[in-house]
């Protein structure tokens, strides 16, 4: 919740959770990764990259657009050894989404 408060609760809690898992709970590293991702996300062409493949994500039951967009970011940065859709699907199936819409309030 502390990390979410830094961004005025505008970042999806599932995304924060996923990054915290990958950084083994390192708060400073998580904040740095979120900053890099948020900067990348503000570039309009990056949202368009996701929008082109949005239907494929949904068909694979990857319905969290923030996680999906983060997956596109990781694929572009060559930080994962699979496609963005495969990464998002694996996260959704194996790790689940611990937070739902009502948790944002």
ChimeraX attribute file (.defattr): number of C-alpha atoms within 10 A of each C-alpha:
attribute: neighborCount
match mode: 1-to-1
recipient: residues
	/A:1	9
	/A:2	9
	/A:3	18
	/A:4	15
	/A:5	10
	/A:6	11
	/A:7	12
	/A:8	9
	/A:9	14
	/A:10	10
	/A:11	17
	/A:12	18
	/A:13	22
	/A:14	17
	/A:15	20
	/A:16	19
	/A:17	17
	/A:18	18
	/A:19	20
	/A:20	19
	/A:21	12
	/A:22	12
	/A:23	14
	/A:24	11
	/A:25	13
	/A:26	12
	/A:27	14
	/A:28	12
	/A:29	15
	/A:30	21
	/A:31	18
	/A:32	11
	/A:33	16
	/A:34	19
	/A:35	13
	/A:36	12
	/A:37	15
	/A:38	13
	/A:39	10
	/A:40	15
	/A:41	16
	/A:42	10
	/A:43	10
	/A:44	9
	/A:45	11
	/A:46	15
	/A:47	15
	/A:48	11
	/A:49	13
	/A:50	20
	/A:51	14
	/A:52	9
	/A:53	14
	/A:54	17
	/A:55	13
	/A:56	13
	/A:57	21
	/A:58	15
	/A:59	11
	/A:60	15
	/A:61	14
	/A:62	22
	/A:63	16
	/A:64	17
	/A:65	17
	/A:66	16
	/A:67	24
	/A:68	26
	/A:69	24
	/A:70	23
	/A:71	24
	/A:72	23
	/A:73	22
	/A:74	18
	/A:75	17
	/A:76	13
	/A:77	9
	/A:78	11
	/A:79	10
	/A:80	15
	/A:81	10
	/A:82	13
	/A:83	15
	/A:84	23
	/A:85	23
	/A:86	17
	/A:87	21
	/A:88	26
	/A:89	23
	/A:90	14
	/A:91	17
	/A:92	19
	/A:93	13
	/A:94	9
	/A:95	10
	/A:96	11
	/A:97	16
	/A:98	10
	/A:99	13
	/A:100	11
	/A:101	8
	/A:102	6
	/A:103	9
	/A:104	13
	/A:105	5
